């Protein structure tokens, strides 16, 4: 993850139950999406008449938070509720992403990078929800 001074720092999970075989990969992809959105906002000085960039950032943060919350729960049902929340927020983020691209609030290059990451995350969430 890039810091404000341009250096990089690894993201360390402090949650012992979220191993690589569980939701950590999905959470890492969610964090990559957030970083892409931050980078898109920094590079674009174009007006944001619909507020899509702001809403995109808000919903992307909610995706990551729901994944983390789901894995902080005790039962599979509770975990899946968090993952369903993440999936719903991801759908909303994709809608804001499309609006941001249509209004030229973000570049086409960033649009496709974020869109592709969001599609990967969508598939990951579906697979994780099928796990017992």
FENTAPE-V480402 format. One record per residue. N is the residue number from 1. RES is the residue in one letter. PSI is psi in whole degrees, 0 to 359 (none if undefined). Layout:
N,RES,PSI ; N,RES,PSI
This chain:
1,X,133 ; 2,X,140 ; 3,X,170 ; 4,X,329 ; 5,X,6 ; 6,X,352 ; 7,X,168 ; 8,X,152 ; 9,X,136 ; 10,X,147 ; 11,X,124 ; 12,X,127 ; 13,X,130 ; 14,X,4 ; 15,X,111 ; 16,X,334 ; 17,X,354 ; 18,X,73 ; 19,X,176 ; 20,X,327 ; 21,X,351 ; 22,X,239 ; 23,X,3 ; 24,X,320 ; 25,X,316 ; 26,X,319 ; 27,X,322 ; 28,X,319 ; 29,X,319 ; 30,X,320 ; 31,X,324 ; 32,X,320 ; 33,X,315 ; 34,X,315 ; 35,X,320 ; 36,X,321 ; 37,X,317 ; 38,X,314 ; 39,X,319 ; 40,X,320 ; 41,X,320 ; 42,X,324 ; 43,X,344 ; 44,X,121 ; 45,X,5 ; 46,X,151 ; 47,X,155 ; 48,X,73 ; 49,X,332 ; 50,X,351 ; 51,X,17 ; 52,X,322 ; 53,X,317 ; 54,X,313 ; 55,X,324 ; 56,X,314 ; 57,X,318 ; 58,X,313 ; 59,X,327 ; 60,X,320 ; 61,X,321 ; 62,X,325 ; 63,X,308 ; 64,X,317 ; 65,X,320 ; 66,X,323 ; 67,X,311 ; 68,X,317 ; 69,X,318 ; 70,X,320 ; 71,X,353 ; 72,X,356 ; 73,X,165 ; 74,X,327 ; 75,X,161 ; 76,X,320 ; 77,X,315 ; 78,X,320 ; 79,X,313 ; 80,X,329 ; 81,X,317 ; 82,X,318 ; 83,X,324 ; 84,X,320 ; 85,X,318 ; 86,X,318 ; 87,X,319 ; 88,X,317 ; 89,X,324 ; 90,X,319 ; 91,X,318 ; 92,X,318 ; 93,X,320 ; 94,X,324 ; 95,X,315 ; 96,X,325 ; 97,X,316 ; 98,X,317 ; 99,X,318 ; 100,X,321 ; 101,X,317 ; 102,X,328 ; 103,X,7 ; 104,X,29 ; 105,X,342 ; 106,X,159 ; 107,X,158 ; 108,X,321 ; 109,X,313 ; 110,X,320 ; 111,X,308 ; 112,X,324 ; 113,X,313 ; 114,X,318 ; 115,X,313 ; 116,X,318 ; 117,X,321 ; 118,X,325 ; 119,X,320 ; 120,X,313 ; 121,X,322 ; 122,X,315 ; 123,X,321 ; 124,X,316 ; 125,X,318 ; 126,X,317 ; 127,X,318 ; 128,X,326 ; 129,X,341 ; 130,X,346 ; 131,X,144 ; 132,X,none
